[in-house]
Amino acid sequence: MSSTSSSRFDLGDHVQDQDLSEEYLTSSSRDYSAGSSPLTTPALSDNEFDFDVPSENVLAEEGSIRLAPADGSEKYIMVIGGLGYIGSHTTLELLREGHNVIVVDNLSNSYKTVLKNVKMLAAHHCKVNNVAMPRLRFFRIDYRSKAMSSLLERYSKPVMAVDATSGRQVVSYQSQIAGVIHFAAYKSVIESIAQPLRYYRNNVCGLVNLLQELERFNIRNFIFSSSATVYGSKANAGKPLKEEDLVHHQVKTQNEAGETTIVEPTIEGLSCPYARTKYFGEAILADVAEADPDWRIVALRYFNPVGCDPSGVLGESPRGEPTNLFPVLTQVLKGDRSNLNVFGSDWPTRDGTAIRDFIHVLDVARGHIAALNWNSKKGNGFSTFNLGSGTGTTVLEAVRSLEQAAGREIPLSLVDRRPGDVGTCVASTERAAKELGWTTRESITKCAADLWNYVSKVALRS
Ligand code: UD1
């Protein structure tokens, strides 16, 4: 349980005016998954930073931009994995909504140019709307490294507090970080089957260590990237998946007839290590919140995020071979792959291909902001929300929408089902609509149009 602060002492303002700059701790960018110990990473210190790409260049392109003031007391949202596909769109939406953002990313599955593009789009938004540009800070560090601790310390002020159990005065922290969104996890089903320990080490051990660090700095407002994959084979029941279809502790809920029922935690058919890492992550978070009611934790269960910002500047650009449907389709459209293998045409669906709940990535990003706002005002313990549209689209229908957007045919081969796939996976959207006041705005047609816009612009740029 956290203690309450009584008095405060100041160790001086250790936050320098480096906003909108990119800060690199190069030694921490090594790949810990390869076996080297994160404990060897040197602590973060001012002279270890390597400043890059002066932000003024970006701002100059946009004309005069007013920067939100910073006096060391301003609040930030920390986005871990903030340059990945969903992370970068969320960072952008946070900035557009006026939040100061600290991005932590080791660039293991993203690129530095993404930061520049996010800055540019946010600056453009601020200019058009005549509002001050929020602070954006970037740290190229592995969130599992020791540098993370130094970074959290940098944004914290020590305060004297009374320990709730012993009644003694202890040193505690007051952080400028008002909330953390944690995206930094591995997400390939196939890779997780081949390298389970790598997945457990990052997605599970990494999460546990991060939570310990956050607790130390009294940061207990946490948004976790979960996935519809936690429903496992329950998806195949053919009904929209409700959050109470997977709970971690016994809960009382009301059924459709308005009667109170007790739901027990049961899991069914988690098909791969990736799915289990997400399940374990949620279970750990539920236990942490149960033990300490000061935690406010939301797990967002993503269905199938696709599309990109309509500017065509920001998209999904993973390193390595993509395996998800839309990134593979992007490769086909760009000519990097000859055709799409459609995995399974014998599912019990309207055209035999699997049904998914595709959701525009900007809707997903807005879902995070809705969850943050909800968590700050009403959050209590551990909560789960589906981020889905509630509409099922078959793989072939998704392909057709992209064909329409691109005005050309996409070559297909119908092949066997992919191991671990489910036939149907669609969200119930009721809880997110009622509690968060969040629903999707965009359709699959808009997802396809935005993706094609991105693909054609990338083709023009290269
Ligand atoms: C799954 C999870 C999702 C998770 C994601 C991470 C479920 C229901 N969903 O998404 O929560 O975030 O993994 O990777 O478990 N397809 C093809 N050809 C391809 C690629 C995909 O036909 O080349 C098909 C798949 O078989 C599937 C559909 O397209 O039926 C969507 O696949 P994909 O984009 O990989 O996402 P999911 O597997 O649904």
Residues whose N, C-alpha, C, O or C-beta is under 5 A from the ligand:
A	BS01	UD1	K187 S188 V189 S227 A228 T229 Y302 F303 T323 N324 L325 F326 V328 N341 V342 F343 A354 V395 R418 D421 V422 C425
